[in-house]
Amino acid sequence: MKTIPILNITQFEKEESLTDFYSNDLKKHLLKNKEIFHRPHKHDFFLCVCFLKGSGIHEVDFDSYTVSPGSVFFLMPGQTHYWKFDEQPEGYIFFHSQDFYEFHFSNKKLQQFPFYYSYNNPPYINLTIDNLTPLEYYFKEVNLEFHQSLPFNKQKIVSLVDLIYIDLSRLYINEKTVHRSSTPIYLQTLSSLETTIEAFYKTEKSAKFYAEKLSITTKHLNRITKTTLNKTTTELITERILLEAKRLIVHSDNSLSLVGQSLGYEDYAYFSKVFKSKTHKTPMEFRKEYRL
């Protein structure tokens, strides 16, 4: 089955010693990867990009976001995205593995930051000029440090990244509707749930299965998902299945029946019925409309 390409950090900067981190001036990065960025693709790392100039569209898992000066985007491993620019963008981009960050902070996780604790949270924030100025300095310092060979450069980079994430989290919480009342235990369980769904969604569709995997009751798991995301466990499972269905329907040339089978639906008619009930389009209608 044809799949969406997944990019690895080492594909971008093989000559660098920091194989779990990459940074670049955005204009240079896009020029070096001009054959990649405008086509749908995935990453196996966390990505953060800050726009100082330019305009266009950033599509992430079938949701489109406007790019403008002050836009900052966050991507987690596995998300499908591409860029379409109307004006030449400028700014900074960096990406890294989970271990790169968490190795240096034994008591901190990337999922503590609101833009990373769930795939359901918006993957962007729009900064004002006042907020952008100090963050631009941090992004610039990260990039300068990455392209130099100085003592303790990895320690300095991860410290700067931490400062960027802290400042962006404060602004993100104020701008986005996030559930600040959620306890750390709830957020940790939500993260474990999303990881478990990722591993089993093609074969397991019931909330009971995931509750048992997490050693809690179905009722309590629903309480956690409703508190953190205002969604039921079943809704999260269904959304993950539909997202993968959309990816395969649009970004591959596989038959629609094969797409259904790969997601655990042997009966294509039933798969088409489920898909239409959630999207109001059949798989074929969705493929034709998106490609047009």
N, C-alpha and C positions, 0 to 999 in steps of 0.2 A: 504494500500500500504506500502510495506517495505521501510524504509527510512534510510539514513546515520545517524549514531549516532552523537548527538550534546553534547559536553562535557561542563560542568559548572565548574567555579573555585572551588566551594565548594566540588566538587568530589575529588579534589586533596589534600586539606589541611583543612578538616572540623574542626580540633581542633584549628586552628588559629583564632585570633580575626579580622584580616584584611580579611574579606570575599570578598572584591573587589580587592584584590591583592594577588599574589603568586610569590615566588621566590625560586630557588633551584640550587644547584650544578647539572650540567647537567647529570653527571654519576648517581647520586643518583636518580634524577627525572626519568630517563629512566628505571632504575632498579625497581623502585616502580610502574611504569606503563608499564611494559614489555608486557602486554597483549593488550595494546592499540596502542602504537606509530607506529607499523608496519602495522596497518590496516587503511584504509581510514576513516577519521572522521572529524567532524567540531568542532569549538569552538564558544561560545557566547561572546568571549572577544578578546582583542588585545594581541598579543603575540610577544615577541622579544627574540631571542636566539643567543648567541655568541659562536662560536666554537674556542677553543684553540688548540685542537688536534682532529684527526680522519678523516675519509673519508667515502664517500657514496653518496647516492642520496636522494634528497628531492623533492617529487612530490607535486605540488600545482595546483589544478584544471587542471590536465592533461598536465602540463608543468613540465619537469624535470630539476632540478638544481644540480650542483655538490657541494658536501660538502667537505670542506678542511679547514685547520687552517686559521683563519681570516674571515671565512664566517659568516655573520650576516643575519638573516632572520626576516622578519616582516609578520605577518598575521593579517587580519582583521576578524571580526565576519562573520561567514557563509562560509568561504573558506574551501574547502575539501583538506586534505593533509595527507601524511604519510611519514615515514622515512625508509630508507634501508641502513644500515651501513656495510662497509667492514672492518673498523678498529674501535676499541672502541673510541667513542668520549668523549671529555672533554670540559668543558666550563661552561656557566651560562645561565639560562633561567628565564624569568619572564613574567607574564601576568597580565592584569588588565582590569577593566571595563572602559567605557568612563567617567563615573562620577568620578571615582577615580582621574583622571587627571584634568578634567575640573572644578571640585568643588573648587580646590585650585587656579585656574587661571581663573578668571571670564572673562577676555578679550582674552583668548586663546582657540583654539580648536585643537583637535588631528589632524584634517584634514589639519592643516597648514603645517604639515610635509609632504614632497613630497612622501614618501613611504606609506602614509596613505590617501592622498587626492583623490586617485582614484584606483579602482580595476585593472585598466589597467596599472598602473605603476609596474615595476619589484619589486618583494617582497624580494629583497636581495641586499647585497653589499659585495664586497670582500676587506678586509682591508690588507694593508701592515703591516709588523712587527712594523714599526714606528708609524703607526696610531692605531694599535691594543693595544699597551702597555698602553697608558693613559685610553683608554676605558675599558680595562680589570680591571683596578683599580676601576672604577665606578661600573661595574657589580658586582665585589667582595664586594664592600661596600654596595650595595643594598641588596645582599644576607645576609651579616652579620647582617645588621640592621633588616631585616625581621625576622630572627631567634633569635632576642633578644627582651626583653621587657624593653625598655628604654623610658624615657619621650620624647615626640615629634618624635617618630620613624616614624609615618606616614608622617609627614611634611618633615622629612629628606629624606625618600624614594622617595616621589614625586618630591622633588628638584633634587635628583640624576637622576631620570628617565628623568626629563626635560633636564638636562645637557647631558645625553646620546643621547636623541633625537636631540638636537641642534647640537652636534658634528657630529652625523651620517648624519644629513640632509646636512651639509656643504660638507661632503665627497660624499654623494649620488648625490648631484647636479653636482659636478665636474665629477663624473664617468658616470652617466646615462644621457640619452638624455631626459631631462625634459623641459617643456616650462616655463622658468623662466620669460618670458615677460607677462605671464598671470596675470591679475589683481586679487586682492582679491575677487572682485565681481564675476568675471568669475569662480574662483575656488569654491566660495560658491554656485553658480548656478549649477556647475557641480556636486557638492556633493548632492545638492537637487534633481537633475535629477537622479542620481544613486539610491538614496533612493526611489524616486517615481517609477522608473523602477522596483526596488526590490518588491514593493508593488503590482504592476499591470501587470507585464510582462506576466503572464499566461493568461490574458484575453484581454489586450490592446496591440496592435502591431504597432499602427500608431504614427508617430512623432507629428502629430497635437494634439493628446490627451495629450501628455506630455507637450507640449508647453502651452496648455490651463491650465493645472494643475499648471504650474509655472507662469502663467499670463504674458507670453511673446509670441512673434510671432514665428512661426516655423522657419522662416528665421534667426531670431536673435539667437534662440537656436542652430541652425546648425552652426552659426558663432562661438558660444562659444565652442561647441564640436570640431570643426575643429581647433580652436586656441589652445585649451588646450591639445587635444589628437590626432589631425589630423584624426578624424573620424566623420562621420555624426551621427545624432541622431538615424537614422534608423539602422545604423551599431551597435551602442551600444545596442539597443533593441534586435536585432537579436543575437548578441554575448551572451547576458544574457540568452536568450531562449536556444541557442545551448549548453551553459555550463550546464544548468540544465538538458537538454536532455542527454548529455554525462554522467552526474552523475547518472541519473536514469537508463540509459541503462546498465552501467557497474556495478554499486554498488547495484543494486537490482535485484531480480529475477522476477519482474513483466513483464507481456507480453508487447511487444513493442507497441501494439495498446493502451494499458492502459497508457503507458508512454506518447504517443501522446495526448491522451484525457486529461491527467492531465495538459498539457501545452496549452490546448485550441484548439487542432486539432482533431475534431471528425472523419475526414476522414484520416485513416492511410496512404493511398496511397499518399495523399498530404503532410502529415508530413514527410514521407520517402523521397519524392521528394525534399522538402525544406532542409532536413538534408543532403542529398547527394550533393545538389548543393553547399553547404558550406564546407563539409568535404571530398567530393569525395568518400564517402563510404555510403552504406545503414546502417540503424541502426543495422541490424543483422550482417553485415560485421564488423562494429565498435566493437560490443560486442565480437564477436569471436576473432578478432585480439588483442584486449586489454587484454582479459583474457588469451590468449596464451602467 
